Structures are given as C-alpha cells and as structure tokens.
Amino acid sequence: MKLLSSIVFAIATTMLLSSCGNDQKKSLKAVKSNEKSTLKYAKGFDIQHFKNYTKLTIKAPYQNSTETFEFMLVANKTNTDLNTIQIPINSIVVTSTTHIPMLELLQVENKLVGFPNTDYISSPKTRSLIEKGSIKDLGHEESINTELLLDLKPDLVVGFSMNSNNKMFSVIEKLGIPVLLNGDWVEETPLGRAEWIKFFGVLFDKEKLADSIFNDLEKNYLDAKDIASKATEKPTVISGGLFKDVWNLPAGESFEAAFLKDANTDYLWKDSKGKGSLSLNIENVFEKGKDAEFWISPSYYKTLEQLNNANDMFPKLRAVQNKNIFTYVNKQGEMGGIIYFELAPARPDLVLKDLIKIAHPELLKNYELTFYERLK
C-alpha cells in the first residue's frame, strides 16, 4: 500500500482528494482564456508579463478540465485577494513528490515548510531538511492537518487534484492560504511535464534560472533522441502489468508511449488511441505481445521468480524467457519511496537514456541506468 500511495503521478498518481467544492471555484475565479501559450511543450499553464505584474494562468489542472484559473503575481501586494500573490514567495507547501526535484533544481528546497506524508520523499537533500525539522509532516495527503498548516503560515500551497471538486483545498483557502493546482501529471509529453519547472520559477522569481535549467534538459533529451534514431534495429516492446486481472498499459498517445517512440523502439500499442492507459485482459496482451523482445515496467514485481509465480502465462512470454524485463520499482529512497515517481518527471532526459541503454546498449556504452534495472 505504501508503494501505491507513493505514486504521485499519472501512472497511478494515487487517489487524492474528492468531494464538493463550489467555494474553490469562486475564490480561484475561473475565467475563459484563448491566449496562446508562450511555452514550448507544456499545455497546462502559461506565463505572461505585464508592466506591473506577471499573470500565471493554469489551463489544465486536472484531466478533462474545462476551467482556467488566473493569478496575478506582484512585487508588492496591497490586497487580500487569494488570486494576487506576492513574489518571490518565501515559504511553500507542496503535495506531490514530483514537485521536490524542481524545488531542488531551483535551489529553493529550504523554502519548503510542509509536506503530506514526508516518508514518500526520497531525495537525500530534502530528507536532511525533514530530519532537521525544517519540513513538517502534514499527515495524510487526503486530509492535510490544517491546524499545523495554519501554524506554518506558508505563502501558498501547491496541490494537485483529480477533478474540479476538492473539499480539502477549499478549506485551506478559507484559512486565507492561496492554493495553486499543479497539472504537470496531465501533460502528454515528457518535455511538457518537465517544463513545469517554469511554474515554480516564476513563483520564486527565478525565471531565468528555470529557463536555463529547462533548456539544458531539452537539449539533453533531444540529443539522446537523436542518438536513438541512429539505431539499425527497432526492438518490439510491451509495457505495464496486471492488477486484479486487468493489464494496464500506456495508450499510444501517452507520455510513456512517447518515451518508447523517442527511444526508437516498436511499442506494440503505439497506434492505440488515448493519452492515459489501456485496460486489457491478459489474453489480449499475450496474443499480441508474446514475442515482444522487451517488457518494460512490469507492475510491482520485484524479482523474476515473483513474476513467474504470479501468472501461468508470464513464463510463456519471450521477454520473460530471455530475461529482458526492466523495472523501476527496485530503486527506492531511504524510506521506501520509488525514485522514478519522484525524479522522472523533472529528468525525462535520464528516463530516455535508460530506455535507449536497454533497447540499444551499443549506443550508450558508458551510460549506467538511473531508474531501471533488469528484473533478477
């Protein structure tokens, strides 16, 4: 259960918060916006500069969102409007481990004062702040300890939500603390997710640094993609795994499928529709994928023996017979959090290099896997 809860992001981004929430919509002032984004890959937010303020627009805070939220970022705040935020902010609470690497890249992890269930955080740098007491544990992510939150008095809370109804965030706003919904997990491309570092950059008045960091990540990613394009063969791949007799695997328009495409592999469900996951029975997957050369991300199986004992069909897969199964669940932080779920959104270049090393080891001879390892 701990592992399931630590997935803070699209693949199984855990079951955060649900309930009512008209108050949230009122305080966040939903608006209509047809303005073209100034960002290169991210579709879920935008940043625009005006003479006396900067406008931060959240366009896709959750899947199938029809609402847009605007925040005015100013150097000197003169009102109590929750949609007006004074920058740079000096203290913050975030609610997803995917936010931690972005704070660290911007060198503002010391501004983090609280997090729900700090055991999920893997980064040694931020864990040292937790151990020193600089970052308080705010309890369960579905019901943050609002009394402790009020004592911390953060400048704002960065949350994420599965839908428009969120009772907990409405309560936080009633305490006078602004809530900004971060939709990095909704992005459809690896670089789109990574570009959300600019969201944090503008809040901390570190836009130039955020731009520079992202430009380096983009270059690293595109350079790796170019290396992969030189492969002479394109190995076949299946992905995902069983959960309660349903095989969940990336849909053809998902960011996971984009990774596999950019690594120059032949993902067997690349032509399927959808930006999330597909839910198939094992017979369907076996029929199409029994001869696939690689099996990437096979659910939560930690050993080859565990996988083989889980289902009679698994040993019949070519990838299993050849031991070409690669997982990220065995690389964990000090408290058991899966490093991939925390760091991968901010470092898509390393994810791509992992996949290239797996599928085309001759192209990255001196590279060592960051997230994945062969199932043993």
TORLUM-76924 format. One record per residue (C-alpha): residue number from 0; y, x, z; residue in one letter. Coordinates in steps of 0.25 Angstrom, whole numbers, plus 5000, padded with zeros to 4 digits. Layout:
! residues N
   seq     c2     c1     c3   type
   NUM      Y      X      Z      a
...
! end
This chain:
! residues 376
   seq     c2     c1     c3   type
     0   5000   5000   5000      m
     1   5009   5012   5003      k
     2   5008   5017   4989      l
     3   5010   5003   4983      l
     4   5023   5001   4991      s
     5   5028   5015   4987      s
     6   5029   5011   4972      i
     7   5043   5008   4971      v
     8   5044   5006   4957      f
     9   5039   4999   4945      a
    10   5025   5003   4944      i
    11   5022   4996   4957      a
    12   5036   4996   4963      t
    13   5032   4989   4975      t
    14   5034   4975   4980      m
    15   5048   4976   4984      l
    16   5056   4964   4989      l
    17   5057   4950   4985      s
    18   5063   4937   4990      s
    19   5076   4930   4987      c
    20   5090   4935   4984      g
    21   5102   4928   4979      n
    22   5111   4935   4989      d
    23   5107   4948   4982      q
    24   5111   4943   4968      k
    25   5125   4939   4974      k
    26   5128   4952   4981      s
    27   5124   4960   4969      l
    28   5132   4952   4959      k
    29   5122   4950   4948      a
    30   5130   4952   4935      v
    31   5128   4952   4920      k
    32   5129   4965   4912      s
    33   5128   4968   4898      n
    34   5133   4982   4899      e
    35   5126   4993   4892      k
    36   5119   5003   4901      s
    37   5125   5017   4902      t
    38   5111   5023   4906      l
    39   5101   5029   4896      k
    40   5088   5023   4901      y
    41   5089   5014   4913      a
    42   5092   5000   4910      k
    43   5093   4994   4925      g
    44   5106   4999   4929      f
    45   5120   5004   4923      d
    46   5132   5013   4928      i
    47   5146   5011   4923      q
    48   5158   5018   4927      h
    49   5172   5011   4928      f
    50   5185   5016   4933      k
    51   5184   5013   4948      n
    52   5169   5010   4949      y
    53   5155   5012   4944      t
    54   5147   5000   4940      k
    55   5132   5001   4943      l
    56   5124   4990   4936      t
    57   5110   4986   4940      i
    58   5104   4979   4928      k
    59   5089   4979   4931      a
    60   5086   4980   4946      p
    61   5072   4973   4944      y
    62   5063   4969   4933      q
    63   5068   4958   4924      n
    64   5081   4958   4931      s
    65   5092   4948   4926      t
    66   5103   4953   4935      e
    67   5113   4964   4935      t
    68   5120   4970   4947      f
    69   5133   4978   4947      e
    70   5138   4987   4957      f
    71   5152   4994   4958      m
    72   5151   5008   4963      l
    73   5165   5013   4968      v
    74   5170   5025   4976      a
    75   5177   5017   4986      n
    76   5172   5003   4990      k
    77   5182   4993   4995      t
    78   5174   4980   4996      n
    79   5161   4975   5002      t
    80   5155   4971   4989      d
    81   5140   4976   4988      l
    82   5141   4978   4973      n
    83   5152   4988   4976      t
    84   5146   5001   4981      i
    85   5154   5014   4985      q
    86   5149   5027   4979      i
    87   5144   5037   4982      p
    88   5134   5030   4991      i
    89   5131   5037   5004      n
    90   5118   5030   5009      s
    91   5108   5023   5001      i
    92   5094   5015   5004      v
    93   5085   5015   4992      v
    94   5072   5007   4992      t
    95   5063   5014   4981      s
    96   5057   5027   4981      t
    97   5061   5029   4967      t
    98   5075   5030   4972      h
    99   5072   5042   4980      i
   100   5071   5053   4969      p
   101   5084   5048   4963      m
   102   5092   5050   4976      l
   103   5086   5064   4977      e
   104   5089   5068   4963      l
   105   5104   5064   4966      l
   106   5103   5071   4980      q
   107   5107   5059   4988      v
   108   5094   5057   4995      e
   109   5101   5059   5008      n
   110   5109   5046   5005      k
   111   5096   5038   5007      l
   112   5096   5032   5021      v
   113   5085   5022   5020      g
   114   5072   5018   5012      f
   115   5062   5007   5014      p
   116   5048   5014   5018      n
   117   5052   5028   5017      t
   118   5037   5033   5017      d
   119   5037   5029   5002      y
   120   5047   5041   4999      i
   121   5040   5053   4994      s
   122   5052   5063   4991      s
   123   5052   5075   5001      p
   124   5067   5076   5001      k
   125   5069   5061   5005      t
   126   5057   5061   5014      r
   127   5064   5072   5022      s
   128   5076   5063   5024      l
   129   5067   5052   5029      i
   130   5061   5061   5039      e
   131   5075   5065   5044      k
   132   5078   5051   5046      g
   133   5089   5051   5035      s
   134   5082   5040   5028      i
   135   5077   5027   5036      k
   136   5065   5019   5033      d
   137   5070   5005   5030      l
   138   5056   4998   5031      g
   139   5048   4991   5020      h
   140   5055   4990   5006      e
   141   5053   4975   5006      e
   142   5061   4973   5019      s
   143   5070   4984   5022      i
   144   5075   4986   5036      n
   145   5089   4980   5035      t
   146   5093   4984   5049      e
   147   5090   4998   5047      l
   148   5097   4997   5033      l
   149   5109   4992   5039      l
   150   5110   5003   5049      d
   151   5109   5013   5038      l
   152   5120   5007   5030      k
   153   5117   5012   5016      p
   154   5127   5011   5006      d
   155   5117   5004   4997      l
   156   5102   5000   4995      v
   157   5095   5003   4982      v
   158   5084   4993   4981      g
   159   5074   4988   4970      f
   160   5069   4974   4968      s
   161   5058   4968   4960      m
   162   5067   4955   4957      n
   163   5080   4949   4960      s
   164   5076   4943   4973      n
   165   5077   4953   4985      n
   166   5080   4947   4999      k
   167   5080   4961   5005      m
   168   5091   4967   4997      f
   169   5099   4954   4999      s
   170   5098   4956   5014      v
   171   5103   4971   5012      i
   172   5115   4967   5004      e
   173   5119   4957   5015      k
   174   5119   4969   5024      l
   175   5130   4974   5015      g
   176   5122   4985   5009      i
   177   5122   4985   4993      p
   178   5109   4984   4986      v
   179   5107   4990   4972      l
   180   5094   4987   4965      l
   181   5088   4999   4958      n
   182   5079   4995   4946      g
   183   5074   5009   4942      d
   184   5060   5004   4942      w
   185   5063   4993   4932      v
   186   5067   5004   4921      e
   187   5058   5004   4909      e
   188   5059   5019   4906      t
   189   5057   5032   4915      p
   190   5070   5037   4912      l
   191   5076   5023   4915      g
   192   5071   5024   4929      r
   193   5076   5038   4931      a
   194   5090   5034   4926      e
   195   5092   5026   4939      w
   196   5096   5039   4946      i
   197   5109   5036   4940      k
   198   5109   5023   4948      f
   199   5109   5032   4961      f
   200   5118   5042   4955      g
   201   5130   5032   4953      v
   202   5128   5027   4968      l
   203   5129   5041   4973      f
   204   5140   5045   4964      d
   205   5131   5055   4957      k
   206   5130   5050   4943      e
   207   5132   5064   4937      k
   208   5120   5069   4945      l
   209   5112   5057   4941      a
   210   5115   5058   4927      d
   211   5111   5073   4927      s
   212   5098   5070   4934      i
   213   5094   5059   4924      f
   214   5098   5068   4912      n
   215   5089   5079   4917      d
   216   5077   5068   4920      l
   217   5079   5062   4906      e
   218   5079   5076   4899      k
   219   5066   5080   4907      n
   220   5060   5067   4903      y
   221   5063   5067   4888      l
   222   5059   5082   4887      d
   223   5046   5078   4893      a
   224   5044   5066   4884      k
   225   5047   5076   4872      d
   226   5036   5085   4877      i
   227   5027   5074   4878      a
   228   5030   5070   4863      s
   229   5024   5083   4859      k
   230   5010   5080   4863      a
   231   5000   5079   4852      t
   232   4991   5068   4859      e
   233   4995   5055   4866      k
   234   4984   5052   4876      p
   235   4981   5038   4880      t
   236   4985   5033   4894      v
   237   4982   5021   4903      i
   238   4990   5019   4916      s
   239   4991   5010   4928      g
   240   4979   5005   4936      g
   241   4972   4994   4943      l
   242   4978   4986   4954      f
   243   4970   4974   4959      k
   244   4962   4973   4946      d
   245   4975   4974   4937      v
   246   4978   4986   4929      w
   247   4993   4988   4930      n
   248   4998   4998   4919      l
   249   5012   5001   4913      p
   250   5017   4992   4902      a
   251   5021   4998   4889      g
   252   5036   4997   4891      e
   253   5036   5002   4905      s
   254   5041   5015   4910      f
   255   5027   5020   4913      e
   256   5023   5018   4899      a
   257   5036   5025   4895      a
   258   5031   5037   4903      f
   259   5018   5037   4896      l
   260   5024   5036   4882      k
   261   5034   5047   4885      d
   262   5023   5056   4889      a
   263   5017   5054   4875      n
   264   5004   5046   4880      t
   265   4998   5034   4874      d
   266   4999   5024   4885      y
   267   4989   5013   4880      l
   268   4998   5001   4885      w
   269   5011   5007   4879      k
   270   5013   4995   4869      d
   271   5012   4985   4880      s
   272   5024   4976   4884      k
   273   5031   4977   4897      g
   274   5039   4986   4906      k
   275   5031   4985   4918      g
   276   5016   4985   4920      s
   277   5004   4978   4913      l
   278   4993   4972   4921      s
   279   4979   4972   4915      l
   280   4965   4971   4919      n
   281   4957   4984   4919      i
   282   4948   4979   4907      e
   283   4961   4979   4898      n
   284   4965   4993   4903      v
   285   4951   4998   4901      f
   286   4949   4993   4887      e
   287   4962   4999   4882      k
   288   4962   5012   4891      g
   289   4948   5016   4893      k
   290   4950   5028   4884      d
   291   4964   5032   4889      a
   292   4966   5047   4891      e
   293   4974   5046   4904      f
   294   4976   5036   4915      w
   295   4990   5037   4921      i
   296   4994   5031   4935      s
   297   4980   5024   4939      p
   298   4986   5016   4950      s
   299   4983   5021   4965      y
   300   4970   5028   4963      y
   301   4971   5042   4969      k
   302   4958   5048   4965      t
   303   4949   5047   4953      l
   304   4938   5042   4962      e
   305   4946   5031   4968      q
   306   4950   5027   4953      l
   307   4936   5027   4948      n
   308   4931   5019   4960      n
   309   4942   5008   4958      a
   310   4936   5002   4945      n
   311   4924   5004   4937      d
   312   4932   5004   4924      m
   313   4940   5016   4928      f
   314   4929   5027   4926      p
   315   4928   5022   4912      k
   316   4942   5026   4908      l
   317   4943   5038   4900      r
   318   4955   5043   4908      a
   319   4946   5042   4921      v
   320   4934   5049   4915      q
   321   4943   5060   4911      n
   322   4951   5060   4924      k
   323   4964   5058   4917      n
   324   4970   5049   4927      i
   325   4984   5053   4933      f
   326   4991   5046   4945      t
   327   5003   5048   4953      y
   328   4999   5041   4966      v
   329   4993   5054   4972      n
   330   5007   5061   4972      k
   331   5013   5056   4985      q
   332   5024   5059   4994      g
   333   5023   5063   5009      e
   334   5022   5048   5013      m
   335   5013   5043   5002      g
   336   5023   5038   4992      g
   337   5019   5041   4978      i
   338   5029   5051   4972      i
   339   5028   5045   4958      y
   340   5034   5032   4962      f
   341   5046   5039   4969      e
   342   5049   5050   4960      l
   343   5045   5046   4946      a
   344   5056   5036   4942      p
   345   5066   5047   4945      a
   346   5058   5058   4937      r
   347   5052   5052   4925      p
   348   5052   5066   4919      d
   349   5041   5070   4928      l
   350   5033   5058   4926      v
   351   5033   5060   4911      l
   352   5030   5075   4913      k
   353   5018   5071   4921      d
   354   5013   5061   4911      l
   355   5015   5072   4900      i
   356   5007   5082   4908      k
   357   4996   5072   4910      i
   358   4995   5068   4895      a
   359   4999   5081   4889      h
   360   4997   5092   4898      p
   361   4999   5103   4888      e
   362   5014   5099   4886      l
   363   5018   5101   4901      l
   364   5009   5113   4904      k
   365   5016   5118   4917      n
   366   5020   5104   4922      y
   367   5014   5098   4935      e
   368   5012   5084   4937      l
   369   5023   5078   4946      t
   370   5018   5063   4949      f
   371   5004   5062   4943      y
   372   4991   5069   4945      e
   373   4977   5067   4939      r
   374   4968   5058   4947      l
   375   4957   5066   4954      k
! end
